[in-house]
Amino acid sequence: MAGKAKSKTDVAARSGAKSLAKLCSLCGNKVDVVMAVSSTGKKRMTRLCCEV
């Protein structure tokens, strides 16, 4: 065995893609995705950037 066998899932490439920031098309800032819970207990994912 000359070298290390390459796995089918390249963990380094996946983590690198995750670290890239998605930018807002309106303001150009980084978009943060958070889970918002309403008063009734319903959960939903919300994107935060230029929204106040």
Residue frames as a rotation matrix with the C-alpha (Angstrom) as fourth column:
MET 1
0.578 0.816 0.000 0.00
0.816 -0.578 0.000 0.00
0.000 0.000 -1.000 0.00
ALA 2
-0.412 -0.788 0.458 1.73
0.801 -0.553 -0.231 3.11
0.435 0.271 0.859 -1.23
GLY 3
-0.839 0.137 0.527 -0.86
-0.225 -0.969 -0.106 5.65
0.495 -0.208 0.843 -0.14
LYS 4
-0.778 0.618 0.111 -3.89
-0.052 0.113 -0.992 6.12
-0.626 -0.778 -0.056 1.96
ALA 5
-0.605 0.641 0.472 -7.16
0.784 0.380 0.491 4.98
0.136 0.667 -0.733 0.39
LYS 6
-0.935 0.310 0.174 -9.49
-0.302 -0.951 0.074 7.85
0.188 0.016 0.982 -0.44
SER 7
-0.628 0.771 0.104 -12.94
0.388 0.426 -0.817 7.64
-0.675 -0.473 -0.567 1.10
LYS 8
-0.350 0.591 0.727 -16.07
0.901 -0.001 0.434 8.12
0.258 0.807 -0.532 -0.95
THR 9
0.793 0.599 0.110 -17.16
0.531 -0.768 0.357 11.06
0.298 -0.225 -0.928 1.16
ASP 10
-0.267 -0.922 0.280 -14.53
0.665 -0.387 -0.639 13.76
0.697 0.016 0.716 1.21
VAL 11
0.390 0.462 -0.797 -15.02
0.920 -0.244 0.308 15.30
-0.052 -0.853 -0.520 4.64
ALA 12
-0.467 -0.646 -0.603 -12.56
0.577 -0.740 0.345 18.13
-0.670 -0.187 0.719 4.03
ALA 13
-0.906 0.167 0.388 -14.37
0.275 -0.463 0.843 19.21
0.320 0.871 0.373 0.87
ARG 14
0.063 0.992 -0.111 -17.75
0.726 0.031 0.687 19.10
0.684 -0.123 -0.719 2.62
SER 15
0.278 0.000 -0.960 -16.53
0.865 -0.435 0.251 21.20
-0.418 -0.900 -0.121 5.55
GLY 16
-0.780 -0.602 -0.174 -14.95
0.439 -0.723 0.533 23.67
-0.446 0.339 0.828 3.15
ALA 17
-0.615 0.638 0.464 -18.21
0.401 -0.254 0.880 24.09
0.680 0.727 -0.100 1.28
LYS 18
0.347 0.762 -0.546 -20.05
0.873 -0.049 0.486 24.63
0.343 -0.645 -0.682 4.56
SER 19
-0.108 -0.484 -0.868 -17.61
0.790 -0.573 0.221 27.33
-0.604 -0.662 0.444 5.65
LEU 20
-0.835 -0.130 0.535 -18.29
0.480 -0.647 0.593 29.42
0.269 0.752 0.602 2.54
ALA 21
-0.619 0.610 -0.495 -20.64
0.173 -0.508 -0.843 32.24
-0.766 -0.608 0.209 3.51
LYS 22
-0.215 0.656 0.724 -23.86
0.965 0.030 0.259 32.66
0.148 0.754 -0.640 1.60
LEU 23
-0.907 -0.197 -0.372 -24.36
0.263 -0.955 -0.136 36.35
-0.328 -0.222 0.918 0.88
CYS 24
0.057 0.978 -0.198 -27.64
0.474 -0.201 -0.857 38.26
-0.879 -0.045 -0.475 0.66
SER 25
-0.249 -0.101 0.963 -28.56
0.966 -0.100 0.239 39.44
0.072 0.990 0.123 -2.83
LEU 26
0.706 0.599 0.377 -29.96
0.560 -0.799 0.219 42.71
0.432 0.057 -0.900 -1.43
CYS 27
0.947 -0.288 0.145 -27.45
-0.318 -0.763 0.562 43.95
-0.052 -0.578 -0.814 1.14
GLY 28
0.386 -0.848 -0.364 -24.42
-0.364 0.222 -0.904 41.69
0.847 0.482 -0.223 0.54
ASN 29
-0.114 -0.394 0.912 -24.13
-0.993 0.006 -0.121 40.62
0.042 -0.919 -0.392 4.19
LYS 30
-0.919 -0.241 -0.310 -23.76
-0.219 0.970 -0.106 37.05
0.327 -0.029 -0.945 5.41
VAL 31
0.076 0.997 -0.028 -27.10
-0.684 0.072 0.726 35.24
0.726 -0.036 0.687 5.76
ASP 32
-0.891 -0.276 0.360 -27.64
-0.454 0.533 -0.714 33.52
0.006 -0.800 -0.601 9.12
VAL 33
-0.136 0.850 -0.508 -30.24
-0.275 0.461 0.844 30.75
0.952 0.254 0.171 9.36
VAL 34
-0.898 -0.086 0.432 -31.91
-0.439 0.078 -0.895 30.39
0.043 -0.993 -0.108 12.76
MET 35
-0.546 0.763 -0.348 -34.80
0.600 0.645 0.474 28.37
0.585 0.050 -0.809 14.11
ALA 36
-0.769 0.388 0.508 -37.69
-0.547 -0.810 -0.211 30.57
0.329 -0.440 0.835 15.27
VAL 37
-0.712 0.584 -0.391 -40.34
0.674 0.724 -0.146 29.23
0.198 -0.367 -0.909 17.63
SER 38
-0.403 0.653 0.641 -43.73
-0.150 -0.738 0.658 30.95
0.903 0.169 0.396 17.61
SER 39
-0.555 0.244 0.795 -45.92
-0.828 -0.250 -0.501 31.46
0.076 -0.937 0.341 20.68
THR 40
0.587 0.809 -0.012 -47.99
-0.809 0.587 0.023 28.41
0.026 -0.004 1.000 19.67
GLY 41
0.288 -0.576 0.765 -44.84
-0.352 0.679 0.644 26.26
-0.891 -0.455 -0.007 19.65
LYS 42
0.923 0.056 0.381 -44.48
0.319 0.441 -0.839 25.90
-0.215 0.896 0.389 15.88
LYS 43
0.079 -0.977 -0.199 -40.85
0.167 -0.184 0.969 25.83
-0.983 -0.110 0.148 14.71
ARG 44
0.918 0.106 0.382 -39.61
0.388 -0.039 -0.921 27.31
-0.083 0.994 -0.077 11.44
MET 45
-0.090 -0.996 0.022 -36.28
0.912 -0.073 0.404 28.19
-0.401 0.057 0.914 9.90
THR 46
0.918 0.357 -0.174 -35.70
0.290 -0.902 -0.320 31.92
-0.271 0.243 -0.931 9.33
ARG 47
0.071 -0.895 0.441 -32.97
0.953 -0.070 -0.294 33.63
0.294 0.441 0.848 7.36
LEU 48
0.752 0.104 -0.651 -31.51
0.420 -0.837 0.352 36.77
-0.508 -0.538 -0.673 8.91
CYS 49
-0.238 -0.865 0.441 -29.47
0.968 -0.247 0.039 39.36
0.075 0.436 0.897 7.07
CYS 50
-0.887 -0.095 0.452 -30.87
0.146 -0.986 0.079 42.82
0.438 0.136 0.888 6.25
GLU 51
0.137 0.989 -0.059 -34.18
0.237 0.025 0.971 42.04
0.962 -0.147 -0.231 7.97
VAL 52
-0.813 -0.421 0.403 -34.53
-0.239 -0.390 -0.889 43.80
0.531 -0.819 0.216 11.34
